[in-house]
């Protein structure tokens, strides 16, 4: 049976496309990660632009301009993931250690020996850590969290330097980890920094609330478009640094002349720091404390004054409701919106489009369905779309990231 390229599910057809290519990863048939490896990369880009165009046209009609060709996030669609993530699971008969990814459509972990979309430096370090933990007899946590320790291994690999930050996510911080940690740090592939995150709750979140630096660097340094960023283990930052660079370039190009900018859902300051370094006055709103600390560290690294780029720890929804309103510019020229997958809340959109009324909005989307809903609301508030620019953050997957530029109509 053939598969639907958008979903990876069986389509019921009996013939494979003549354009189908061999998957590069030996685990492609079972791993739930990169479902599009069998599609030529140029065709992946075409499908993403076509999918986004069809969705937006069906939702907002003729107000949607032609979707631009997808910008590849990197020179090659392999080794692009600067955030490397593996899952631990018990081995045979519930003992031992397996490290891999979830099997397609399940929560069962498939042991892997390669992951071609990960940055190679992250893979090498991760597999060395796995081997050290297995040799020390450290076990993965059981589903009920009653036995074992290990949950995840997360690496942040710098694209512009040899730095690698490794974070072990464990259910419990126990003494038996100490010899293994010493061996990891003594190994030839030891990370630049090693952190321990305690996640003792039975939920699907990647990280728990407490993180401890065991050795080495507190943050990894990243360079994007001449701007330096300092990234801690658990704060969100774009997985594909090349795609992040493309996003920043689009945002910079379409905010020229804007003096006052409000950046909502700012994270560690991907857009805020670049815009401030160019000369704008930026207020960055972000609820995650680690991300705010990273943003402030990045501001100091780039020698940007606090007056030029101010980070405010707050939920965008709370600011829209009136909290910390005195810290927000009353009339920003541009608002940058970079919401999570569910998109912006109606409260935030009403506040931005109805009260702030900036001349321009730059909307950064990781979910086309949520984007379409929010663009409908902004259209009703008299904002027209001038650009829809998809960027390929995740090659070999159906995920579509995009930057949409809107202008207030008279």
N, C-alpha and C positions, 0 to 999 in steps of 0.2 A: 504494500500500500504506500502511496505517496503521502506527504504531510503538507498541511497548509503552512506556507512560509511565515505567515504572521503569528500563528499560535503554536506551531510545532506539533499540532494534533493531527491524527489521521483524518484525511479528507474523504476517503472512500474511493479515490481514484486508484487505478491499477498500474499506471505508467509514471516513471520518473521523468522529470524535465531533462531535456538534452543539455541544458546549461548547468545542471547539477555538478558540483565539484566534490572531491574527497575531503572529508573533515580532517583537520590537522591533528586534533587531539584524540588519543586512543580511547578516552573515556566518553567521547561525544554521544555514543549510543545510549548511555544510561544516566549521565550527569544532567542535572536540571539547569545548568548554567547557560551555555552558549548554543542556543537552539538553531541558529542560522549559519553554522559553519559550512553547511552543504550548499549555500548560495554564494555565487561569486560576489566579491565585495562591491564592485560597481553596481551590481543589481540590488544589493542590500541598500545602498544609498538611494537608488531610484525608488525602491519600494517605500522607504521611509518618507521621502518627499511626497510621493503620491498618496500615501495613507493620511498624512497630515493635511494635505490639500482637500482630500475627499471629506474628511471629518469636519474641517472648518467650514467648507462650503455648505455641507449639509446642515450645519448648526447656525451659522450666521449669514449664509447666503452671499449675495454679491458684494457685501462690504469687505469680504476677505480678498486682498490682492493675491496675485500668484505667489505661491510659496517658492522661495529661492532654492537653488540646488544645495544639497546638504554639504556642509563644510566638514571634511574628515578631521577627527580630533588629533590625529598624529600621522606621521609619514607612513607608518605601517599599522595594519589592524591587529597586530600581535604584540604582546608584551606591553600593552598600554595601561594596564591597571596599576597605578601607583599605590593603591590600597589593596593589599593582599590579605585574603581572609580564608581560613580553613576551619572546619568543624572537627572536634574530637568525638569519638564514640567508643564504647567498649568493643573489644574484639570478640573472638569466638567464645561461646558459652558465658558471655557477660564479663569476661576478663581481658586484660591486656589493653592495647591502645591502637586505635585506627584513626587516621587523619585524612580528611577528604572534603567532599561536597555532598549536598543532599541529592539523592536519587530523584530523577524527574518525577514530579507529582507526588512526592512522599516526604517523610521526615527521616527516612533511613539514610545513613551516611555511606557513601561509596568511597572506598579507599582509593586515593589517586597517587600517582607517581610523577605527574606532570600537570601543568596548567598553563598552556601557551599564551593566554591573555594576561597573565600576571607578569609584572616586571621580573626579569630573571633574577636580579639580586634578591628580591623578596622570596622567590621560590627557593633559592639555594639556602638562604638563612632559615627559612621555615622548615625545610626538610631536615636540616642539621639539628634544629631544636627538637623536632619530632623524634629523631633517632636518639638524642641524648635523654629525652624524657622516657622513651620506651626502655632504654638500657637501664635506667634508674628504677624501673618498675612502677612509674607513676601512671595511674589509671585514669581513664575518662570517667566522667560522672555518669551515673545511671539515670534513666529517665525520671525516677522519683527523687533524685538528688541525694539519696541516702548513702550511696557508695561512690567511691572515686572522687576525683578532684577537677579534672580538666574539662573545659567547655569549648573554648575557641582559642585560636591564635590569629592575631591581627597584626599586620606589618604596614608601616607607612614608609614607602621608598621615595626618596627625593629624586626628582627627574633631573636636577641640575647639579647634583653632588653625589658622593658615594654614601651618604648618610642613610641608615636604616633604623627605624624605631620599631621595636617588637613589644607587643602586649599580650601576655598570657591572661586569659579570662578563666577564672577558677570559681568553683562553688564555695570553697573554703580555703582560707590561708592556713596551711598546716606546716609543721616543722619538717616533714619529710620532703618538702620541695627544696629545701636549702642546698643539699648536695648537688641536685640537678641544676639549680641556678648557677652554682659555682662552676660546674662543668660547661654550661652554655657560655658563660662569660669567658672561660679559658679557651674555648674552641677557636679554630682558624676562621670560622664564619660568624663570629660573635657580632651581634647588632651594635650599632652606635649607642643605643639606649635600650634598656630593658625595663618594662613596667609590669605590674601585677594589678589586674582589675578583679574585684570581688563581686561576683554576681550569684547571690544565693536565693534568688526568687525563681519560681517555676513559670517563667514567661518567655516569650520569644525575642525579647530585646537582646541586642548584641552585647551591650555593656551593662554592668551594675553601677551603683552610685559612687563607689569608692575605688580610687586608683592610687597606687603607691609606686613611686620610682624606686627600682631596686639598684640600678647602676647606670652610669653614663648620662647621655643627654636627656634633658627634660622635654625638649621639643626637637622636631626635625625642621631644617631650614629648606624652604622652597623658593624658587625664583620664577616669576611669571611676568614677562613683558617689562623687565627692568625694575620690578617691585619685589621686595623680599617679604616672605611670609614665614611665621613661626607657628608650627602646628603641634598641638599636644595629642596624646594618644586617642582620646575619646571624642574630641570635638569634630564636628562635621567639616569636611572639605571635599571638593570634587575629586572623584576617584581617578579621573583621567586628566592629568595636568595639561596635556596638549589641548584637550577640549576646553578646559577652563581658560587657557590662554586665548582661544578663539572667541569665547564668550566675552571676555574682557575687551578684546579689540572691537567687537561689534558695539558694546556698550559705550566705549570711549568715542567711537566714531559718531554715534548718534546722540551724544550729549554735549557736543562742542558748543561753547558759549554759555553753558549753564553754570551759574555761580553758586547757587544754593541747591544742594541735593539731599534728599531724604532716602536712606537705604533701609528698607524694611526686610526682616528675616535675613540680617546681614551676615550671619555666620562669623567666620574669622576675618572678615573684611576683604573678601576677594575683590569686590567692586569698590568698596569704600576707600581702601588704601590707594588703589590705582587712580580713582577720580580725584582724591585729595592731593596725590603727588603731582597730578597735572595742574592743580591750582584751584580746584573747586573747594568750597566749604561743605563738608559732609557730616550729617548726623546719622549714625548707624544704630539701628534698634535690633537687639538680639536677646533672646531669653536664656540661652545656655551660658552659664557662667564660664565654663572652660573656653568656649569660643570667644567670649568677650575678652578674657585674659589673653588669648592668642592674638586677637585684633589689636589690643593695646600694646602687646609686645612687638607686633609687626609695625605699629605706628612709630614706636621708639627706634626700631631697627632702621626704618627709612627716614628718620629724623623729620617726621611730620609733626607739627605742633598740635597740641590738644585743641586749640582754637580752630584748626583746619579740619580735623577729623575727630569727632567726639563719639565714643561708644557708650550707649545707654543699655543697661541690662533690664529688659522689660519685654513682655509679650506684646506683639503688634496689636493684638485685640484689646489689651488693657490700655495701650496708648490711644487707640481709636476711641475708647470709652471715656478717656479723659485723664488717665494716669500719666504722670511725667510729661503732660502736655507742654509745660513751660520750657522743657528742654528741646522741643521740636520747632523748627522754623515755621512761622505762621504761613508763609507763602513760598514754598520751595519751587524752583524752576522745573525740576524733574524729580519724580519719585521712582526709585528702583524697587521692584517687587520680585522677590526670589522665594516664593512660598514652598512649603513641603508638598508632598504628592497630592494631597487633597485640595490644593489650591488655596486661595484667599477666602477668609470668612466674609460673608456679606457686609458685616459691620466695618471691616477694614476697607473694602471697596467703596462703601458709601462715604466713609470719612475721606478717603483719598480723592475720589471723583466729585463728591458733593461739597465738602468743606475746604479741602486744600486747593483743589482745582489747579494743579500744576499744568504748565503748557505741554509737558511731555511725560509719558510713563514708559519705562523700560521693564517689560514683564519677562522674567526668566522662568521657563516652564520645564518640568521633568515629567509631565503627565498631560498628553494632548486632550483627554476627556475633560479634566478639570480646567485646562486652559480655555477650551471652547465655552464652558459655562461662564467663566469670568469675563471673557471677551464679550459675551452677550450683555452682561451687566454694564461693562464699560461703554459699550456702544449705546445703550439707553441713556448713559450719562454724557453723551455727545463727545465721545472719544473715537476718532477714526484710526484705522490701522494703516500704517505706512510701510511696515516691513515685517515679514515673517521669515526668520532665518533659522532653519534647523541646523544643529551641530551634532556630530556623531560622537556622543560620549561613550557609548557601549557597542562597539562593533560586534557582529555575530549574534546580536540579540535584537528583538523587536522594539526595544526602548527608543523613544524619540525625545530628545532635548531640543529646545528652541528658545530663541530670543525674539520677542515681539516688541516693536516700537509703535507707540500710539501717540497721536497728537490731538489736542483739544480743538474741536471745531467751533467756529463762531456761533 
